[in-house]
Amino acid sequence: CRALPPPQIMPSKVDATAKADAKPLRCVSLDDLIKPLPSEKPEPLTWRNPRLSDWQLKVPGKTYDVHAAILGEGLRRSDFFYAQFKNWQESGRVTDLSTLLPPPCLSKVESLLDYFYHG
């Protein structure tokens, strides 16, 4: 472990009391930075639980919070979603499926998401 030197301060701006109260540098180990994981097994990622989601799919009247890694890179990945995620714009991480899918398909989005996540 190596301590970094303090930032350089112009001598004219150094306050004598602040210099006297300065604490010595302390070396930080990885054990200080990394906390052990909880012993209980976390729930698997799913579109039904928005934990750690990073994308939204919109259909009329509903928004689904999804995980780009699963839809674009997972075991049952989609080339369509991969292209969406790869080419996303800063304006938002949202895909509006209501303009892309025929109306009869919109009612099957949840089944499609179940397939991507669970097979």
C-alpha positions in Angstrom: 0.0 0.0 0.0 1.3 3.4 -0.9 0.1 6.7 0.5 -0.3 9.6 -1.9 1.3 12.9 -1.1 -1.1 15.7 -0.1 -2.1 18.1 -2.8 0.2 21.1 -3.3 -1.1 24.3 -1.7 0.3 27.8 -2.5 2.3 28.9 0.6 0.4 32.2 0.8 -2.8 30.3 1.3 -1.7 28.0 4.1 -3.3 28.7 7.4 -0.9 27.9 10.3 -3.7 26.4 12.5 -4.9 24.2 9.7 -1.4 23.0 9.2 -1.1 22.2 12.9 -4.4 20.3 12.9 -3.6 18.2 9.8 -3.9 14.5 10.3 -1.3 12.1 9.0 -2.1 10.1 5.9 -3.5 6.6 6.5 -2.9 3.7 4.2 -6.2 2.1 3.1 -6.2 -1.6 2.3 -8.6 -3.4 0.0 -10.3 -4.9 3.0 -11.3 -1.4 4.1 -12.9 -0.7 0.7 -14.6 -4.1 0.0 -17.3 -5.3 2.3 -18.2 -9.0 2.4 -21.3 -10.0 0.5 -24.4 -10.9 2.6 -24.6 -14.6 3.3 -28.1 -15.0 1.9 -28.4 -15.6 -1.8 -29.8 -12.6 -3.7 -32.9 -12.9 -5.8 -32.2 -13.5 -9.5 -32.5 -10.6 -11.8 -35.9 -10.3 -13.5 -38.0 -7.8 -15.2 -40.6 -8.2 -12.5 -38.1 -6.7 -9.9 -36.5 -3.5 -11.2 -33.4 -4.0 -9.0 -30.4 -2.9 -11.0 -32.4 -2.4 -14.2 -30.9 -0.1 -16.7 -33.4 0.1 -19.6 -37.1 0.6 -20.1 -39.5 -1.0 -22.6 -42.7 0.9 -23.2 -46.0 -0.4 -24.5 -49.4 1.4 -24.2 -50.2 1.8 -20.5 -47.2 0.0 -19.2 -43.4 0.4 -18.7 -41.1 -2.6 -18.1 -37.7 -2.0 -16.3 -35.3 -4.5 -17.9 -31.6 -5.4 -17.8 -29.7 -4.7 -21.1 -27.1 -7.4 -20.3 -29.8 -10.1 -20.2 -31.8 -9.0 -23.3 -28.8 -8.0 -25.4 -26.1 -10.4 -24.2 -27.8 -13.2 -22.2 -28.3 -16.8 -23.1 -31.4 -16.0 -25.1 -30.3 -12.6 -26.3 -32.0 -10.6 -29.0 -30.1 -9.1 -32.0 -32.8 -6.3 -32.0 -32.3 -5.4 -28.4 -28.5 -5.7 -28.7 -28.6 -3.1 -31.5 -30.9 -0.9 -29.4 -28.5 -1.0 -26.4 -25.4 -0.6 -28.5 -26.7 2.5 -30.3 -28.5 4.2 -27.5 -28.5 8.0 -27.4 -28.0 10.2 -24.3 -31.6 11.2 -24.5 -32.7 8.1 -22.7 -32.5 4.4 -22.2 -36.0 3.6 -23.5 -37.4 1.6 -26.3 -41.1 2.3 -27.3 -42.4 -1.1 -28.5 -45.8 0.4 -29.3 -44.4 1.9 -32.5 -42.4 -1.2 -33.4 -44.7 -4.2 -32.8 -48.1 -5.0 -34.4 -50.9 -4.4 -31.8 -51.6 -8.2 -31.3 -48.0 -8.7 -30.2 -48.1 -6.1 -27.5 -50.1 -8.3 -25.2 -47.3 -10.9 -25.4 -44.4 -8.7 -24.2 -44.4 -10.2 -20.7 -44.2 -13.7 -22.1 -41.3 -12.6 -24.3 -39.5 -11.1 -21.3 -40.1 -14.3 -19.3 -38.4 -16.2 -22.1 -35.4 -13.9 -22.1 -34.9 -14.1 -18.4 -35.9 -17.7 -17.6 -36.2 -19.7 -20.8 
